Amino acid sequence: MPKVAIYNVNGEQVGELDLSDAIFGVAVHQQALFDVVTMHQASKRRGTHDTKTRAEVSGGGKKPWRQKGTGRARHGTIRSPIWRGGGIVFGPHPRDYSYQIPKKVRRLAMRSALSSKVEGGSIVVLEELAMETPKTKDMVKILDNLKVNNKVLVVTADKDETVFKSARNIPGVKPLSVPGLNVYDLLNHTTLVITRDAVARVEEVFA
């Protein structure tokens, strides 16, 4: 059973926490991580790219010259795809790139991502993260006390507006609540700072 230290906002160790083997102690499944990250990035694509076909470009209502007798190739419209300014053949059009993979694979990827943080010693558990007013400098001080100064994912059990407003303007820091936790952000951030309540919620949701 993985065991991690619990810290307070001053960076002092106040205890230890036993993590669930089923969530934080599984073998990392690289293929599941790859599949879920690919799905996540595909779902973020806007898909608003568009090109005009010969039916959509302007002009070209009249045959440019008569069919025979000119010595030139026959043409019916100047908006043919072989003309400059003509339509585009097989060009991109608006589409939805999102797709779904099985729920079991998504859960396996989440457990693998969380386990990789524990395995790499990149998880910091906070006893409590409560702030009276939203102040960015207070959040910076907390992260400095915890000695995390790279890309940090701050996870709370529920959405805490005070914490979110305090952390969202810090470069490299992203606040999330457990319902918004995802594999991409876990892998995209070097360190996971998570509250003790959030750990319990994660174990409850992904057990």
N, C-alpha and C positions, 0 to 999 in steps of 0.2 A: 504493500500500500504506500503510494507516494506521500511524503511528508514535507511540508513547506513551512517557513517561518511566517509569523503574523507581525506586522509592523503597525505603529500608530503614525499619525501625520507628522510627527517629529523625527521619524526615521528610526525610532527605537523598537527593538524586538520585544513584543509583549507576550509571545506564546508560540505554539506550533499548531498546525492544522493537518489532520489526516484527510487526504483526498481520495475520492472514489476510484478504485482500480478500473471500473467499467467506463469511466469518463476520462480520467487523467493518466491512466496507466496502460493504455492499449498500444499495440505495435502500430507504428505510423504506416498508413497505407498510401503510398505515393500516387498510385493511379486514381484513387478516389479523390485525393486533393486536386490533382490535375483536372479531372472531369468537372468538379464543382466550381473551380476557379474559372475554367473556360465558359461554363454555363453562366456564371455571374457576370463576366465581362460581356458576353453576348447579349445578355438581358439589358445591359446598360447602353447598348448602341441605339441611337435615335432612329436610324433607318430612314432619314428624310431625304436622302440623295435622290436625284431625279434627272433624267435626260429626256429630250423631246424626240418623239418618233416623227416620221414623215407626215403623219396626220396632224401633228401639233405645231410644227414650225409654220411661220407666217409666209404668205406668198405662194407662188407656184400654181395658180389656178389655170394659167394658159399654157398651151403647148409652146415651148420656146421657139421652135421653127418647124416647118412642114416635114412630113415624114420622109419624102424622097427628093432627090434632085439637088441637094445642097452640098453633097460630098462629105457631110459630117455625120457622126453617129446619131441614130434616132433617139430621141428623148421625149418624154411626155410631161415632165415637170422639172423645174429647177430645184425642187426640194427633195429630189431623190438622194438616198444616202451616199451616192458616189459623187455628188456635187458638193463644192465648198458652201457651207451654210445650210446643207441639207439635214435630214433627220439622222438620228443615231440608231444603228442596228444593234439589238441585244444589249443596250445600255442599262444601267441600274435604275430601278424605280422604287418608290417607297415600299418598305416591307418591314415586318416584325421579325427580328432575329432571335427573340427569346424562345427557349425550349425548356423542358423539364426532364430531370433524370430521376430514377427511383428514390423514394424517401429513405430507404435503408442505406443507399449510397451516400446521400446527403448527411445522414446522421453519422455514418462511419467517417466521413471527411471531417465533420466537426470534432468528433472524439480524437481523430488523428491530429488535428491542428492544436487542440488543447494539450494533448499528450506531448507534442513536440515542444511546446513552451516549457512544460515541466522538465522534460528530458534535457533541454538546453539551458535550464536555470534562468529562463527569461520571464518568469512569473513572479509578481510581487503582490502579496495579499495584505490588504489594509483592514485593520480592525473596524474602522468606521471612516467615512468620508462625508462629513457634514460641514457646510459652510453657511454662515448667517446671511452674508450678502455676496453677490457675484463680483469677485475681484480677481482679475487675471494674475496680479502679482502674488496673491495668496496661493494660487494654484502652482505658480512657478516655484514658490518657496517649498511647497509640499513635495514637488517632484525633485527639487534639489536635495531635500532632506533624505529622500529615498534613493538618491544617487542614480537617477534615471534621466539622462539628458539627450537621448536619441529619439527615434520614432516610437511614440508611446500610445498604446490603446488603453483608455481609462474606462472601465466597465463598472456600472452600478446596477443594483437589482432592478430598480425602476427608474424612469426618466426623472432626473433631478435638474430642474431648470437652473438652479444656482450653480451646480457643478458644470453643467453644459455651457453656460454663459462664461464661466471662469476659464474653461479649458479650450473653447473653440477657436480662440484667436492666437493660441500658442503654436508657432510653426512646428509641424511634425507630430502634434498631439491631437488625438481624435477621441471625443467622449461618446460612449454608447451605453445603452441599457441592455439587459439580457435579451429582451424580445428582438432587438436589432442586431444582436451578435451574429457575425457571419464569418465564413472560412477565409474569404478574401482579405478582410481587414486584419484577421488574426495573423495571416502570413505576411501581410504588407507592413506590419509594425514589428519592430525589434523586441519590444518589451510589453508585456501585458500586466497592467496594474488593475487589480480587481478587488472589490470589497468582499468581506466575509459573507455578507448576505447574498451577494451576487453568485458566489461559489455555490452556496446552498441552492439557489434558484437554478443554476446551470445543471447541477446534479439531479435536481427534480425534473427538469424539462427533458434532458437528454439521456436519462437513465434507460 
